[in-house]
Amino acid sequence: MMNPPTTFDLSRVDRLYDPDFQAAYEAGRRDFQRPAVQDSPRVLLWLIDVQVDFVFPAPAGRLTVPGALDDTRRTIDWIYRNVHQITQIAASLDTHTPFQIFYPSWWKNAQGQQPAPYTVISAQDVKKGVWNPVTEPVWSIRYLEELEQSGKKQLMIWPFHCMEGTTGRALVPALSEAMMYHSGARLAQPTYLTKGTIAHTEFYSVVEPEVKYSKHPEGGLNTRFLEMVARFDLIYVAGQARSHCVLETMHSVMRHFAAQPEIIRKLRFLDDCTSSIPGFEKATEATLQRFVAQGMRLVQSTDALA
């Protein structure tokens, strides 16, 4: 492992600021120059929703995951110490607009009131008239029924978060600088994957919605991105929240590559770089252990890459 660059200040991870991308890029070029195309093995860091709204405490973060700030410190430190081995970084960006099926704006009761954040809405609730969609009634009830039939989580109403055009949607500034440093050091282009923009469905997984929506070109499984991921020799995963977007992404990966155990054996889950939403820890850990039994490895950010 390399030592972090002298320009890296761990105390800045919890600050909102405008990253100095020019300085970060130049520091990477100065400290380490080896094109990533020469790498063997090829290592991918897959970052899931390491965004201000999930990582920063309120009021900066609108949907804070407890522990996410320390997770992000460890992730950034891991990037700097392993920059000479990281071939590419991919980062997802949860991105939303005002009217989406999991927001209060989509629903109302008989009195015209919208549900409070963290309200659970079931198909039975809608059939009884407890909650009614303000738009797309046929799709809305079909969505709830398919969500429940598939055995996934019931529809949770979330507070507005990661809204397009807001600071909350942005990656943590110190992380953005680390990614730019990596680009300078390795002459590598990061991959940014926007997800969650389809109003009619939830997008916990980075690569597929909770319920497929065929009317949108991105309403199914993103096999193109998954095949890109599969071309790497080691695939490190970190991000937020462990119990939701990270876990559902791993579900997608495990299902897609179920018949290709050699791909699953490439997965390295950075155990100390991701945290759960309180109340979901037990189920999350049980699921992760099933993934481990299938070949995924749990690793620490202090472990050597292997």
C-alpha positions, 0 to 999 in steps of 0.5 A: 500500500502507498502512503496517502498524499500529503495533500489529503486531509482526513479532517475535511471529509465531514466538510461541504466545500468546492473540491479543487479538482485541478490540484487533486489531478496534478497531485495524482500526476505528481505522486504516481504515474502509471496508466491503468491500462497496464494493470494486472490484475484489473481492480474495480472500486464500485461505490454505491450512493456515497452522496451528501444526503446519505453521508452527512448529518442533518441538516446537510444530509436529508437521509443520513445513514448512521456511521456513513461518515466514518465509512466514507473516511475509511473508503477515501483513505483506502483509495489513496493507499491503494491508488497504484492498484485500483484500475477504475472507480465506478460511482452511482448517484441516486437522483430524484425529481419531485413526483416519484412513487416513494415520495409523499407527493405521489399519495393522499388520503381522503382528506387530501393529506399526504403521508408523512415520511417513513409511512409504509403503504400496502396494496391493501391500504390502497384498496381500502382507500387509506391512501390513493395515488394522485396520478397513475392509479392503475400502475400504482396498485399494480406496482404495490402488488408486484412489489409484495408478490416478489417478497421485497420490502413494502413501499416506504415513503421517504423524505425528499432526498438526492434531488436533481440539482441539489448539493445532497445529490453530489458525491461527498466532496473529499471523495470527489477529490480522491477520485480525481486524484486517482484519475490523474495518477492512473490516467483513468476515467471514472464511471458515473451511473445515475439511477432512480430517475424513473418516477414509477418505480423504486431503484434501490439496486444500482442496476435494476428497479424494484419493479420493472417498468418497460415504458422506460429504456432504463426500466430493466436490468442494466446488463451492459454495466454488469458485463463491464463489472465482470471484466475486472479481476477484483471487484470491491464494493462500498457505499450506502446504505448497506441494508438498502441500496448496497444490499439490493445491488448485491442481490442483483449481482448474485442473481445475474451471475448465479451461473457464473461462480467465477464472477462471484468469487471476484467480489470483495465487500468492504465490510467497514465501509458501509452501514445499515439503516437502524432496524435492518441490521439483522436481516442484512447480515443474514443475507450477506452471509448467504452471499459469502457462502456463494463465494463473495468475500468480506474484507476490511479496508486495512487488508491487502488487495487480493 
